Amino acid sequence: PLYGSHDWVKIAYEMNARGIQKTGYSTRFQSFLQMASSSSAPDQAGLAKLLKAEAEAQQIVEQARAKRREMMKKATDEANREIEAYKKQRNGSFEEYKKERMAGTEEFKAQLNKQTEVEIVQLSQAAVAQRAAVSKLLLDIVTNVEISLPNAKK
């Protein structure tokens, strides 16, 4: 049905009050129209009381829905605040972890640079100490050339 039964009662009551013709409607609606038109004053008062109670019930339902929407909004806001607090806490612990790991890396990097400098100094000193011996060896190889025929040419 397009309307709830309470809507039909309202329509029937209004049509009866205005004296509108009651033909061409469904049997259910016609029965409401007949009830509304044949009602006496006490029945009309009862119908008005019923309509008033139904309007109050509708208002209560609407208030409950509004309260539910408000509660859902509050719950969503609360959940979002908790999520943000958790994110901040996790980001803080990650930054702390990263700082700890990077501190060790910086110390290792400094130690490695120092060790490299020490090895460069040692190699430079060894090169200076061996310079004379290497020069003599190269001069001997260049000046003492043995001339001989290969075995294949003999």
C-alpha positions, 0 to 999 in steps of 0.5 A, a space after each residue: 500500500 502507498 500509505 500506512 493505515 494511519 494515513 488513510 484514517 487521516 485522509 478519510 477523516 478529512 474527506 468526511 469533514 469536507 464532504 468530498 465524494 467517496 467513490 472509485 477508491 479501493 475497498 480497504 480505503 472505502 471501508 475507512 471512508 464509511 467508518 469516518 462518515 458513519 461515526 458519531 461524535 464520540 467516535 470522531 473524538 476517539 479517532 481524533 484521540 487516536 490520530 493525536 496518539 499516533 502523531 505523538 508516537 511518530 514524534 517519539 520515534 523521530 526523537 529516538 532516531 535523532 538521539 541515535 544519530 547524535 550518539 553515532 556521531 559522538 561514537 565516530 568522533 570518539 573513535 577518530 580521536 582514539 585512532 589519532 592518539 594511537 597514531 601519535 603514540 606509534 609514530 613517537 615510538 617509531 621515531 625513538 626506535 629510528 633515533 636509537 638505530 641511527 645513533 649506532 650508525 653514526 658511531 659506526 660511520 665515525 669509527 670506520 672513517 677513523 680506521 680508514 684514515 689510519 690505514 691510509 697513513 700506514 700505507 703512505 708510510 710503507 710506500 715512503 719506506 719501500 720507495 728506494 727498494 722499488 726504484 732499485 728493483 725497477 732500475 735493475 730490471 731495465 738495465 740488466 736485459 738478457 738476450 737469448 733466442 727462443 727455443 723454437 728459433 734454434 
